[in-house]
C-alpha cells in the first residue's frame, strides 16, 4: 500500500478511537475536555458558546484532518529514521501534537485552556495524545507491511 495512504488511514483510525475515548469520558463526566469543540473553534469562536450539529460535523472533519496530518508525519518520520523504536517515535509525535494543539493552536483561536480545563483535564488530554501517537505508529507498522 502507498506509504502516504498508510499514514492517512492510520491517522484516521487512531483519531476516531481517540474521539470515542473522549466521548465516553465526557458521558461519564470524567473530563470537560472536548477535542471536537476545540477543532471546530478553529473556524469560529462562537462554537464554544453555542454548539450545534453543524459545528460537531465541522469539528469531526477538522479533527480527522489533523489526525491525518499527524499520521502522515509519523509515517514519514518512521520512513526516514527507520522503524526501530517506532512506538517511542509515535509517543514523541503524540506529545508534540498535544503541546502544539493545546499550547499554540488553542490560544490562537481564543480557547483559554486555563479557564476551560483543570489539571486533570490537561493530564487526560496529554495521555490521550500520547496514546494517539503511539497507536498511530503501531498501525503504520501493521498496515505498512
Buried (B, 14 or more C-beta within 10 A) or exposed (E): EEBEBBBBBBBBBBBBBBBEBBEEBBEEEEBBBBBBBBBBBBEEEEBBEEBEEEBBEBBBEBBBBBBBBBBBBBBBBBBEEEEEEBEEBBBBBBBBBBEBBBEEBBEEBEBEBEEBBBEEBBEBBBEBBBBBBBBBBBBBBEBBE
